Amino acid sequence: MRLSILTNLRAGRNDARLLRVLSFLKEHPDIPHVETERHDHVPEALALLAKQEVDVLVVNGGDGTLQHALTEILSNRVFPHPPLIAPLRGGRTNMNAVDVGSPRSPVMALSALIAATRNGSLAERIIERPVLRVDLGPEAGVQYGMSFGAGVVHRTIELKHRMLPENHFQGLLGVGAFTGALIARAAFGSASGLLTPDRVEIRLDGQLVQREQFLLVMATTLKRLFFKLRPFWGRETAPIRFTAIAVGAPRSLRAAVRILGGRSPLNGATDPGYTSHNVQQIELRLDCGLVVDGELFAPQAGRRVRIEADQRVRFVQTDHRRL
């Protein structure tokens, strides 16, 4: 099994960590390694690695770098056969890498991968996960990723990027705090400002959700978000976890706590204001902005979005504690 590495030099908030990775790779010149500085360089970088007939693609970047890599591999078919993917925690946000199973140190992860390829134990580290196929229409095309948000999620991330310097309040602490506060406010706080409702038409597996305005709309194939948050309580056997909170849903601090822990906010009672199901397909019609794995897509009037999980990706765990 031949390793290859894609490094996004601008993804990380820790220059010392990046330098340790680059120094480590100098000691392993036999491993194909391509560096990029912008997301739009990812297609060319992956095309170079694809020519070298590699079996494992190590993505040294954050959630956005992995999202671009998944889109190139699954949508644009840059590799003749999709490689195994090993995400490292090399970016400002690494929710996907944490959920798959990657240690805090990228060098430790790389050492584990090299050892596994040499001693024949790599197969023991492979896990298969569904990924979201998000069709955003003719302008943005098909995007692949692990999580999706609309409206308030887009506005919150945009505000965080605008207000906070790149190297402050980022990573698990920053994004986890913002995500937790956003969900809590949707279930407990005032429906104003960032939480101004968005008009969204939602169909889950063809069934129309009987509300029109929503404070929160999100979907994922991850088992958990930051800090083990699981704001999804559907029990169906299906790959996509979906949650929405509509205007008019009874809201309270108790409901917020239950949602963050992955439990029904109404303790088993049903109310159309709260929707959480595991589904095969989501269809949306909306005007607000969207987010796929932290990548922002601007608002567009009357946009139709179709979300499925039509492909499964084989990831490689590098954290020995998850084996």
QUITARA-V464841 format. One line per field, one symbol per residue. phi: phi as a letter, one per 30 degrees, with the letter a starting at -180 (. if undefined). psi: psi as a letter, one per 40 degrees, with the letter a starting at -180 (. if undefined). Layout:
phi=???
psi=???
//
This chain:
phi=.cdbbcccdcddcbdddddddddddddbdddebbcbbbddddeddddddddchccbccccaceddddddddddccchdcebeddbcdcdcbdbbddddddkbddcdddddddddddddcicdedcdbcbdbdccccjddcicccacbbbbiddddddddddddceecbhcieddddddddddddddcbdddbiededcdbcbbchicdddbccbcababacddacehidbdbbdcddadccbbbccdjddbaddddddddcibedchjdcbddcbbbcbcabbbbacddbbbhidcbdebdidcbbcbbdbcccccdccddcd
psi=hhiihhhhdediegddddddddddddegeehhhhiieideedddddddddeefidhhhhgaadddddddddddddefdhdhhiihghigeadhfddddddghidhdddddddddddddeeeddeehihiiihhhheaddeahiiaeiiiibddddddddddddhidehfaadddddddddddddddedahgibdfhihhhhhhhfehhhfidhidhhiiieidiaiffhgfheieigidhhhhihihehhiiddddddddefihdefdiihedhhhihidihhihieiiihhfehhhiihhfhhhhhigeihhhihhehdee.
//
